[in-house]
Amino acid sequence: MRYSQYFVPTVKETPSDAEVISHQLMLRAGMIRKLAAGIYNYLPLGLRSIRKVEQIVREEMNRAGAIELLMPGVQPAELWQESKRWEQYGKELLRFTDRKDAEFCLGPTHEEVITDLVRREVKSYRQMPLNLYQVQSKFRDEIRPRFGLMRGREFIMKDAYSFDVNSEAADSSYEKMYQAYRRIFQRCGLRFRAVEADTGSIGGSSSHEFMVLADSGEDAIVSCTACEYAANVEKAESRPFPAQHAEPRDLEKVETPRKRSVEEVTGFLGIPASGLVKTLLYVADGQPVAALVRGDHDLNEIKLKNLLGCEELEMAGEDVVERVTGAPVGFAGPVGLKIRIVADLLVEGMKNFVTGGNASDLHFKNVNIGRDFTPALVADIRNVVHGDPCPRCEAGHLEMWRGIEVGHVFKLGTKYSEALRATYLDADGKEQVIFMGCYGIGISRTVAACIEQNHDADGIIFPIPLAPFHCIISAVSMKDAQVVAACEDMYRALTDAGVEVIFDDRDERPGSKFKDADLIGIPLRIVVGSKNLADGKVELKVRKSGEVSLLPLPEAVETVKTLVAEALNQ
C-alpha cells in the first residue's frame, strides 16, 4: 500500500473530548471517527487492526473445535421474556417496536438467540458437545459512553456458546475455551492475566476474566508472585492469617468525643488501624445487617451480597443506622446489636480489639468474639491487599495490578437451557437439560486495550501481530530517483515475502513522515536516504525499543522478514 493513495487522516492536536490515551491516539492516528455518542466509524488503519484480532480469534476458535455462524443483531422480545431478562437487563437494552407493534431489541448479547436455535435443532446426546461462535457488532445503550472503543455503545465482539450433556463435559468445554483464550492473547502480543471473576448478571457457577495489564485499567486485579493464581479484586481471596494469641482483657468503655472515622479513633486511642474493627450497616433485601472488617481493610460488597444470597444490597442510611444502633453514624459496634452480624475471617482471629459503642461519642476496647458478641456468619468479605499470602500456594504473595477486561468465559450451567427448555434425549431415551458455557472477547476493545498498554509520548507502539502494517518504508526525498528505486525494490521484496508494508511516498518533509510513522505505531521503519544509500545501506528502526541500525539493503529486508515471522509464529 502506498501512503499517498491511502486514507490516513492524522491530526496533530489531541481532541478535547478524548479522556484516555487509546481514544486520543486512535483519533489522532486516523483510526476511528465519532458518529454519535459511543458509536464510531472504523477507518482503514483501525479496521486493519480489528481484522488482525478477528483473524487470530477465528484461527484459535476453529482450532479448539468451535464452529462459526452468524446470528441477527435484532432480537424479538419473546425470547428475552422467556429468560426473564427483558425486565431485568435494564436500560442498556435498547428496546423498540416495528411497524406491527411487535417488540424487539438490539442484541447486547446472544444467550437467548443461541439457546433458541439449539433447542430447535439439537435433540440427542449424539449431537454434543457443540460449540458455536460468531463475530458481530453488539449494542448496549450505556448511560455514559466514554473512552472511545473502551466503553462504546456499539462494539465488535466474538461470542461463543458451548452445549454439553452434563456438568463434567461442560467443564471440558470450558477448559478448551480457557486455553484457547490464553493462546489468543499471547498471539496478540499482549501482557495479560486470566483472573477468577464474579459471574455477575450473566449468571453461572464460575468464570474467568482476561485482563490486559495497563496503568489506565478500570479494574483492580491481583496475582501471585509464585504461582498462576490471579483474580479480580471482587473475587480475590488470600490465605487466612494465623489467629492472635492473647488473654482476653476486660471490656472497657472509652469516651471518644467527635471521633468517628478509623483515622480519628485510632489516632485518639494510639492504636494501629489493624486493632480496630469497623461495623458497617447494610440493608439486604429490606433487612438490616452488620458487616465487620478490620479497620485497615475494605469491605467487598459483592462477596457480602453473594454470601447473603440477596437480590439487593445497599449501605444503610443515617435513619436506619440510628434506629438499629441508637447512635449516629460513626459509632456502630457489634456488642449488644440485635441484628444479623457477618464477620470477616480475619476478625474471627482477632483479640482485644476496638469497636463502636452504639452510643454517641463512645467506643469499646478489648472486645472479643464469643464473649461479647457472636456473629451469625464468618466468611471472607474483604478486599485483599498487596502483600496478602496467596490462597493457592505457600511460596507467594499477592501483588496488585490495573487491568482492562478484553475477554470473559462463563460456566453457565443450566440457567438459560432451563428457562428456554433446551433439552435432549440421553442414551436411555430420557429427557435431560443441556449444560451451557458462554465465552466472549471484545474485538474492538482489544485494539484499544493494546494501545493503552503500548504507547509513548510520540504515539502508538503496536505489537507486530496487531499492527495495521508490519513495516513502513519512508523515502527521505521522492525527488531522488535512486532513493525511490531502492524503496520500490524493498517494497516488492517484502510484499512478496508476505510482510505487510506501507510505502510513505508522500512529498513531505522527512520529519513529518517520521512523526506520522511513530503516531500510527508501525513496528518497523525503513528510512531510505541518499547519503546512506551511497554506501548501499538503509536505516532500520524498531519502534518499541527505539533501536536504530544501518544495514545493507538485502540485510534490512531479511531482518524485517525475520522479525515479523518470529512475532507472528510465537
N, C-alpha and C positions, 0 to 999 in steps of 0.2 A: 504494500500500500504506500502511496506517495502522499506526504503530508499536505501538499498544495491542493490535492484533489479530495481530501478527506474533510469531515465535518468535526472540527475540534474548537468550539468557541470558548477559549480560555479567557479568564478575566484576571486583572491584577489585584483589584480591591476585594477584601473579604466582605461578603454580603452581610448587612446589618442584622438580618433575622436568623442567621445561622449560628447556633449556640455551640455545638460540638464540632470537633475538628474534622470528622468524616463528612459532615454536612457542608462545612466550609470548603474543604478541598474538593469534594465531588462537584460542587457548584463552580468553583474556580477552574477546575480542570476540564470543565465542559462535559461531565459525565451524566449529569441529570439537570432537569429544569422543572421548576414547580408549575403545576397546572392549577391546583386548588389545595386547600389545607390538607396535608398528608397524602397528596396524590401527585405523582411525578412522571414526567416523560423520561424514559431511559434513552439517552443519546448514544451514538455509536460506541464510544470508549466504554461507557458504563455497561452497555449491553454486552459487549465482548467479555468483560469480566464476569458478568452474571452468567453468561453461557458457559464460561470455564467451570464455574461451580456446578452448574446443571450437569455438565458432561461427566465430571468426577462422581457426582451423586448417582447418575444413571449407571455408570460402569460398576460402582460398588454395590448398588442395589441389585442389579442384574446378577452380579457375581454371587450375591447372597441368596439368590433364588426368588427374588421378588419379581412381579410381572407388572409392567406399566399399562395403565389405562388412563382415561380422562373423563371426569365427571362434570356435570353442569355447575356453573357458578351460581345460578338462580335455583333456589330450593323451595319446595312447597311447604307451607306452614304445617300441614298434616303430620309430616314426619317428625318435626320438632315438637309438636303437641303430643305425639306418641311417647317420645322420650322424656317429656315433661320439661324440656329446656326452653320452649317458646316463651314461657313466663319467667323462667329462672335466669336466662342468659343476661338480661339487662339491655340497656340502651345501645350497647355496642353492636347488637344485632340489628342491621338495617332492614326494617320491615316495609313492605309496600303491597299494593293491590294492583292486579291487572285490570283490563277493561271489563272483565266479567265479575269484578269484585272478589276474585279469589286471592287469598293472602299468600305472599311469598317473602323470601328474604334473600339477601346477598350472602353467600356462604362464607362465614369466617373459618369454618372447619367442616369436615365431611363425615363425621361418625354416623349420623343418621342415614345419609345417602348410601354409603358403602354397605351398611348393615341391611338396608332395604334391598339392595342389589343381591347380596349374598343369600338372604333368606328366600329369595325367589328362585335362585339358581343352584344353591348347594343343598342337597337333600341327604347325602350319605357320607359316612365317615371316610369312605374311599376317596372323596374329593378334597380331603385335607391331609396335611397342612396346606394352607393357601395364604399367600401374601401379595396384596395388590397395592400399587402406589401410583401417584400422579405428581406432575409438576404443573402448578396452576396459580393464577392470581387469586388472592383472597381479599375480603373486605371486612374490616372491623371499624365501626364508627367510633373511634377513640374520641373522648371528650376533649382532650388536649393533644392533638397530634403534634409532634415536635421531633427535633433531632434528625430531620431528613429521613433516610431509609431506616434509621434505628427504630422509630416509632411512627410509622405512617399508617394511614387508613387502608390504602391498597398496597399489597405486597405480594411478592412471588414466594411460594412455599412448596416444598416437597412434603406430601403426607402419605404415609403407608399404613396399612391395616392388615394385621395377621389374624387368621382364623384357625383354631385348633380344636381337637376333640376333648381335651381335658387340661387341667392346670399344668401338669408336668410337660405336656407337649407345648403349651403356651410359653413355659419358661425357656424351652429350647429355642423357640422362635425369637423370643426377647433377646437371648444371648447372641444369636446371629446378627440381629439388628444393632445391638450394642457394639459388637466387634466391627461391623460394617461402618458405623459412625466414627469409631476411632480411626479406621483407615481413611475415611473421607477427609477428616480434618487434618490428619497427618499429611495426606497428599496435597491439601490446600496450602501447606507450608505454614500453618498457624500454631502458636503456642496455646494450648488449651488444657482444661481439666474436665473429666467426666465426674460429676458430683451427684451424690444422693440428694433427692429433692422431694418436696411435698407434692402430692398429686393434684391439689387444687381443684378447680371447677371441672376438669376433665374426668376426675374420678379414678378409681382403680386401686390396686393394692400397693404398688411401688413404682418408682420412676427414677430416672437419671436425667440431669440437665448436662448439656455440653457447653462449656463456658470458654470463650476466648478471653485470655488474660489481657487486661488493659486497665491503666490507671483511671480511665474515664468510665469504667463499667458501673452500671447501676446496681449490680448485685454483689453482695458480700459473700465470699466463699472461703472455705478453709481446706487445707490439705496437709497430710502428714509429711514430715521431713524424712521418714524412713521407709514407709510403705505406700501403697497406691490408694489409701483411703482419702476420699475427698467428698465434701458435701456442701450444699447451700447452707448458709448460716441459719435458715429457717428449719433445717433438718439436722444440722450437725450435732454430734454428741462428743463427749470426752470420757475418758476412763475416770471413775469416781476417785476422789481424793480419800486418803485414809481418815477415819473418824478421829476427832480430837479426844485426847485422854486427859481429863481433869475432873477433880472432885466438884460436884455441884455446890455453888455458893448460895447463900440465902437471897431470895428475890428482894429487890430493893427498888423503891420508887425514888425518882430524881426529878427535881423541877428543871425544866428546860424552857425558860421564858422566850417565846417568839422564835424558838429553834425548830424548824420544820423539815428542812432538806437534809439529806445524808451528810453533806459537807458541813452544814451548820451544827448538827447534832454531834457528829464525831469530833469536830473541832472543839466544841464546847466541853465534851467529856474527855478529850485527849485520847481517843482510841482510833485504830485504823478502820476504814470503811468495811473491811472484811470481818470486823467484830460486831457489825450491826445487821439486823435482818429487816428488810423492807416488807411492809404489809400493803399489798396493792389490792384495791377493791374493784371488782368487775361485776357486771350483770350478764349472766349466761342464760339465754332463753327466758329472761324475765326474773331470774332468781339471783340474789347477790352471792358472791363467792369471794373468798380471800386467797390471794396467791402470795407465797413467801419466797423471797430470793435474798441472797446475800447482798449487802449494801454496795459492794463494788461490782455487782453483776446486773444485767438487764434481763427482764422477763421476755420470754419468747411467746408471743400471743398465739402463734399458730400451733406450737406444741401444747399450750394450755387448752386451746379450743379442741384439738384432736383428742386430748386426754379426757376432757369432759363430755365429748361427743355431742356438743351443742351446735345448733344451726347459727345462732347469733351470739357474738361476744363483744362487749363494749365496756370501756372504762366507766366506772360508776361516777355519776355526777355528785356535786357537793351535797345536794339534799339527801341522796342515798347514803353517802358516807356518814353524814351527821346522824341520820336515822339509825343506821346499823351500829355505829361505834359510840354515839353520844358525844363525839368530839369533832372539831373542824378538821378539814383536810390537813394532813401532815402529822397527825398523832395517832393513827390507827395501829393496833397491835393485836396479836392473836390471843393474849391472855384474857379470858372471860368473854371472848367473841362467840356469839350464838349462831353463826352461820358456818357453812361448809368451808373448811380450810384445806388448801393444797400447798404442800411444801416441796421445794426443790430438793433433789438428792443431797446436795452439799449442806443444806440447812439441817438435815437429819443428823449429820455427824458433828454439828457444832455444839459447843458447851458455853454456858455463861455469857450469852450474847445480849445485845441491847435491842429492844423493840419499842414501838409506841405504846403509850399507856392508856389509850382510849379516853383521854380527858385532855382538855386544853392545857398546853404548856407542861405536859407530863410524859416521861418515858420510864420504862422498866430496865433495870440492869440485872444481870445474872439469870436470864430466862433460860429454861431448859425444857426440851421436848419430853413428854411423858409425865413430868411432874407438874408443869404449869399449863400445858395445853397438849392436846393430841390431834394431829392433822387427820383428816379423813382419807387423804391420798398423799403419797410421797412418790415423786417421779421427776424425771429430767424436764424442767420447764424453763430453763435459762438459755441465753445465747452463750456459746462458747467464746473464749477469748484467746488471743495469741499466747502460746506457751502451754496451753492445756495439754495433758497427756493424751495420746492417740487412743481411741477406743478399740482399735483393731490390732495394735501391736504394742509391745512394751519398750521398743527402742526409740520411737519418735515422739515428737510433739507437734502441735498444730500451729500452722502459720496462716496468716490472713492474706487474702488477695481480693482484688476487684475483678469482676468478670462480666462479660456480655453474653447472654444466652443466645445461642445460634441453633441449638438442637435440643429435642426433648423426646425421651422414649418412655412409654407408659405400659404397665400391665393393667389392662382394663378389666380383665376377668369377664364377668357376665353382665355388667351394668347395662350395656346397650342391647345385647342379644336377648336378655330377659325382657326389657322394655318393649322391644320390637318383635319379639317372638321369633328369633332366628335360631332354629333348631335343626337337628339332623337325626338320622336313624343309625344307631350303633350296630355292631356285628350281630347282636341278638335281636335286632329289629325294634329296639326300644328308643323312644324319642329322648334326646338329650339336648341341653343348651350349649351353644358354641362358645368357646373361650376366645377372647379377643385381645389384641395388643394394638397400640397406636404409636406412630413414630413420625415426628415432624422435624424438618430442617427449614429455617428461614433462609432462602436462597439469596434474596436481595439484601437481607440483613447481614449475611455472612460477608458480603463485599464491604459493607460499611464497617463491620467489626474488624475486618482485616486492616482497613485504613486507620481505625482507632489504635490498633496495635503497631502499625508500621508507617511512621511518618517522621519528618523532622521539620525544621524551620523553612526548608525550601519546597516541601510538598510531600507527596505520597511516595512510599517505598514499597512497591508491590513485590511480594514473593513471586518468583517466576511462574508457578502454576496458575496464578490468578491474574497476572498482568495482561492488560489488553493486547500488548505486543511484547515479545521477549526482548527485542533489541531495537534500538533506533540508530540509524546512520545519519550523522549530521555533516553536511558539506559546509566547510568554512566559507567558501565562495562558490556560488553557482556560475560565476563568470569564468572560472578556471576549467578549461576543457579536461585537463588531466585529472583534476580532483573529481569532476563529475563522472568521468570514465571509471575511475577507481571505485567510486561509490556504486555505480551501476554493476560493476563486476561482483563486488561483495554482496550486493542486494540479491543478485541472481543466484550466487553460490549458496547463500544462507537460505533463501526461499526454497531452492531445490532440495536442500537438506532437511526441510520441514520446520525450520526456525521461522517464527512469525516476526516479520521485520516491517517497520515503517521508515521510509526514507524521507528525511526532512530536506526537501528540495526547494524550500521557500527562499526567496531572495530577501533574506532578513539578516540583521547583524548577528554574528555568532553568539554573542552574549544573550540575545533574546531567544535564540534557538535552545541554548543550554538551559535557560530558566524554564522554558516550556517543558523540556525533557524531564527536568527534575520535578516540576509541578505534577505532571501526569504520571510519574512514577515508573517509567520504563526501566527494568532492572539493569540492562546492559546498554552502554552507549559507545558507539564507534565514531570518533571525530577524524575527519579526513581534511587535512590542510596541506597547502603547497610546500611548506617548509619541511615537515616530517616526511611528506610523500617523496621529496627529492632524495631521501635516504631509504626509500622503499618501505616506510613504516607508517602506522596509524596509531592513534591513541584509543585505548580501550579503558573505559571507566565502569566500575561496578558500583551501582547506585547505593546499595546497602552499606558497604564498607567504606566507600569513597576511594578505594584503591585505584590508582591510575597506572597503566603500563603502556610502554611504547613497544609495539610488536610489528614484525613484518606482516604484510597483508595476508599471506596464506596462514600464518600462525594465529593471527587475530580471528580469522574465520573459524579455524579449528578449535580455538579456545572458547568461542561463543557456542559452537555446536556442543562441546563437551559440557560446559556449564549448564546449558539448557537441558541436555539429556540427563545429567545427574539429578537435576531438580525435578524433572518430570517422572523419573523412574525410581524415586525414593520409596 
